[in-house]
Every structure is written in structure tokens, then in C-alpha cells.
């Protein structure tokens, strides 16, 4: 790893958090597939398309995270059983209403963002700008997706108050 000029011990801590985030994203990805397949009702068309867009995005991020871990000269977690052990997220049943699906995903987004911030914190301590840049962009994108999902679930009579 000398070509990156990073401290191995500090980088190992970053990778530990990255592997948790990678596990989180695998559970999140499968949950999105589940919801894409099982959404029903008057919002079917909108959410079916949105969930597919979201799982396609998650799939790309999974690959980028694994490649970042490899770039740091560590091995990414790559077994489903390990993902389920390490992940901060839980699997979800298929029988949810459309609103319950969106609420579940928004809860997961909060958990994902919290884990992303842990990665950024460890990467900052290791002077790992590459990881900070990668995960920082993920935070921004997930915050925007969360805003859109939150706007979707609002009643049009809801006040537009800042939180």
C-alpha cells in the first residue's frame, strides 16, 4: 500500500467501517429488490420504477465500495452470511403497503448515512481523501433521495416547514 502513502493501521480501521457499509448496502439492495417486486396499489408504477432506479444505484455503489477496499489492499466482505452478521440493517418482509415500504427505506437511509459518517471519520483520521470523496458523494446523493421519498409521502396539505 506504499503507493497510496497511507498508514496501514489507520487504513485498517477505515476498511472495517467500509465493510460494515458494504454489508449494509447488500441488505439495502435486496430490500429494494423485494419492494420493487412486491409493491402494489395506486402508486405501483411510480414506486416500481423508483425502486428499480434505487437498486441499480445501490448495485453500482456496492461495486465501488468493494473496489475501494481492494485499492486500500484489503479484502471486501463477500458472503451473504457475513453481510447479515455485520449489517446495521435488517431484512424486510414482502407484505408492506407502499407507504410502509417508503418509511422503511427512509429509516434505512438514516442508518446508512450514520454508517457513512463513521467511514468518513475513520478515513479523515487516516488522511484518506479518496475514501472521503467517494463516501461524501454517497451521503449527498442519499440525502437527496431521502428528501424526494419524504416529499412523496407528504400529504399535499402538509406545511412545508423546515426541520
Backbone torsions as a table, in degrees:
resi	resn	phi	psi	omega
1	UNK	NA	4.3	-178.7
2	UNK	-56.8	-30.4	-178.5
3	UNK	-64.1	-20.1	177.1
4	UNK	-92.1	-14.4	-178.6
5	UNK	56.2	44.6	177.8
6	UNK	-115.1	147.7	177.2
7	UNK	-71.6	124.0	-174.7
8	UNK	-61.0	-43.5	-178.9
9	UNK	-64.5	-41.9	179.1
10	UNK	-69.4	-38.3	179.6
11	UNK	-65.5	-35.3	178.3
12	UNK	-59.9	-37.8	178.4
13	UNK	-67.4	-38.1	175.6
14	UNK	-61.8	-45.0	-177.5
15	UNK	-65.4	-37.0	176.7
16	UNK	-58.1	-44.8	178.9
17	UNK	-70.0	-36.5	176.6
18	UNK	-62.9	-39.3	178.8
19	UNK	-67.6	-32.4	173.8
20	UNK	-66.9	-44.1	178.7
21	UNK	-63.8	-39.0	176.5
22	UNK	-61.2	-42.0	176.5
23	UNK	-64.0	-44.4	176.8
24	UNK	-56.5	-43.8	-176.9
25	UNK	-68.9	-31.4	175.8
26	UNK	-66.9	-42.2	177.5
27	UNK	-66.3	-42.3	178.2
28	UNK	-61.5	-45.0	178.9
29	UNK	-57.5	-47.9	-179.0
30	UNK	-66.5	-34.9	177.2
31	UNK	-64.3	-40.6	177.4
32	UNK	-63.3	-40.4	176.6
33	UNK	-62.6	-45.7	178.2
34	UNK	-55.0	-50.3	-177.4
35	UNK	-67.9	-37.5	177.5
36	UNK	-59.2	-44.1	-178.4
37	UNK	-72.0	-32.6	-167.0
38	UNK	-110.6	2.0	178.3
39	UNK	-69.0	139.6	178.1
40	UNK	-139.2	168.3	174.2
41	UNK	103.8	-170.7	-173.3
42	UNK	-65.9	-19.9	179.2
43	UNK	-97.6	11.4	-176.5
44	UNK	-50.9	-54.1	-172.8
45	UNK	-61.6	-46.1	-179.8
46	UNK	-62.7	-49.6	-175.0
47	UNK	-75.0	-34.9	177.4
48	UNK	-57.4	-45.8	179.0
49	UNK	-68.8	-45.0	-178.4
50	UNK	-63.0	-44.0	-180.0
51	UNK	-63.3	-37.8	177.2
52	UNK	-64.8	-43.5	176.4
53	UNK	-57.6	-42.5	-178.2
54	UNK	-69.3	-40.3	180.0
55	UNK	-73.4	-30.3	174.0
56	UNK	-63.3	-41.6	177.2
57	UNK	-64.4	-43.6	179.5
58	UNK	-61.7	-39.4	179.8
59	UNK	-61.0	-42.4	177.8
60	UNK	-64.6	-41.9	-179.5
61	UNK	-66.0	-37.1	177.0
62	UNK	-58.1	-46.5	-179.8
63	UNK	-65.6	-42.0	179.5
64	UNK	-64.1	-40.4	178.5
65	UNK	-64.9	-45.0	179.2
66	UNK	-61.1	-42.0	179.0
67	UNK	-67.5	-33.1	176.1
68	UNK	-65.8	-42.5	177.6
69	UNK	-60.5	-43.0	177.3
70	UNK	-64.4	-39.0	176.9
71	UNK	-60.1	-36.5	178.0
72	UNK	-77.9	1.8	177.0
73	UNK	70.5	38.7	172.8
74	UNK	-126.0	172.3	-179.2
75	UNK	-105.2	130.8	177.4
76	UNK	-74.7	146.8	171.5
77	UNK	-59.6	137.1	-174.2
78	UNK	-143.9	20.4	178.0
79	UNK	-120.3	137.5	-179.6
80	UNK	-57.2	-40.8	-178.9
81	UNK	-63.0	-37.1	177.8
82	UNK	-70.4	-38.8	177.2
83	UNK	-57.7	-46.4	-178.2
84	UNK	-65.7	-33.0	177.6
85	UNK	-71.6	-42.0	-173.5
86	UNK	-84.1	-26.6	-170.2
87	UNK	-66.6	144.9	171.4
88	UNK	-81.4	-11.5	-177.6
89	UNK	-99.2	158.8	177.1
90	UNK	-113.2	151.1	173.1
91	UNK	-64.1	162.5	-177.4
92	UNK	-127.1	147.5	173.5
93	UNK	-70.1	166.8	-178.1
94	UNK	-88.9	-23.0	-172.9
95	UNK	-89.0	79.2	175.2
96	UNK	-125.9	152.4	168.7
97	UNK	-74.3	167.0	178.4
98	UNK	-58.9	-41.9	-179.9
99	UNK	-66.5	-41.1	177.0
100	UNK	-61.7	-39.1	177.8
101	UNK	-60.8	-47.5	-179.3
102	UNK	-64.8	-42.4	177.6
103	UNK	-60.7	-41.9	178.3
104	UNK	-61.7	-44.9	-180.0
105	UNK	-65.1	-38.8	177.6
106	UNK	-65.1	-38.6	174.3
107	UNK	-61.2	-43.9	178.6
108	UNK	-63.3	-37.2	179.0
109	UNK	-60.6	-41.0	176.6
110	UNK	-60.0	-41.8	178.8
111	UNK	-67.6	-42.7	178.9
112	UNK	-62.6	-44.4	179.9
113	UNK	-63.9	-39.4	177.2
114	UNK	-60.8	-43.4	179.1
115	UNK	-68.1	-38.0	177.6
116	UNK	-60.6	-40.0	179.2
117	UNK	-66.2	-33.4	174.6
118	UNK	-64.5	-42.3	177.8
119	UNK	-61.0	-47.7	-179.0
120	UNK	-61.2	-40.7	178.9
121	UNK	-61.4	-47.9	179.4
122	UNK	-66.0	-40.0	179.0
123	UNK	-65.2	-37.3	177.4
124	UNK	-63.5	-42.2	177.9
125	UNK	-63.4	-25.1	-179.6
126	UNK	-97.7	5.5	-176.2
127	UNK	55.0	38.6	-176.3
128	UNK	-99.1	81.0	-177.4
129	UNK	-64.3	-31.6	-179.8
130	UNK	-61.5	-45.5	179.0
131	UNK	-70.0	-40.1	178.4
132	UNK	-59.2	-44.7	-179.5
133	UNK	-63.4	-45.5	-179.2
134	UNK	-61.2	-52.5	-174.5
135	UNK	-74.8	-32.4	176.2
136	UNK	-59.2	-40.8	177.1
137	UNK	-65.5	-37.5	178.2
138	UNK	-63.2	-41.1	179.4
139	UNK	-60.1	-49.2	-178.9
140	UNK	-58.9	-45.3	-178.3
141	UNK	-66.3	-41.1	-178.7
142	UNK	-71.1	-34.9	174.8
143	UNK	-61.3	-41.2	179.5
144	UNK	-66.4	-44.0	177.5
145	UNK	-61.4	-39.4	178.7
146	UNK	-63.4	-42.8	177.4
147	UNK	-59.0	-43.5	-178.7
148	UNK	-66.0	-42.8	177.9
149	UNK	-65.2	-39.0	178.3
150	UNK	-65.0	-40.0	177.2
151	UNK	-64.5	-36.9	179.2
152	UNK	-61.3	-40.2	-174.9
153	UNK	-83.9	-6.1	179.2
154	UNK	-73.1	146.1	168.7
155	UNK	-76.3	145.0	-179.7
156	UNK	-64.2	-15.7	177.7
157	UNK	-87.8	-6.3	178.4
158	UNK	-63.7	143.0	174.5
159	UNK	-72.4	148.2	178.4
160	UNK	-94.8	71.0	179.8
161	UNK	-96.5	145.7	175.5
162	UNK	-80.7	149.8	-175.8
163	UNK	-99.6	NA	NA
